[in-house]
């Protein structure tokens, strides 16, 4: 069964996922772990973990994050997108700043 996202995935993103899955497979083999042992530690089926190693875009992000954790990479997703280093976002924020700031008039309560 193919995921709908596979049909619209840009080639560069697809290649990145395939490389990511391949890198996870390499890391698993370097640690001397079997597919089944990693899948069990992750709490997923063997087939789901094999999809991870293939870079399947239909696998949930949480499963990829758990694979990284089980293989000893800690929590790399924490700093993947850091708003303090988001140059585009910071520029957009700056563009939205008002040109002038005016004090609001205090409302006088009516008797």
C-alpha angles and dihedrals in degrees: 000000000000124000118236090233090064090067095057100034112124112240093243092054091046091052090049092053092048091051091046091053091046091050090051090051090050092049090050093050092047088056091050093240126146123229089245095051093050092046091051092049089050093047094237134113122269089247092054091052091048088054088054091055089051091053094243109185090208092069113098121254090239090061091052090047091051091050090055091048095048091049090053102256093126116211106332093157091067093077099028092103112024112181091209089063096042099116094181092048092048091051091049090051090051092050090053094056113112117253091223134022119212128192114243115240114246112245116235111219114241118235 
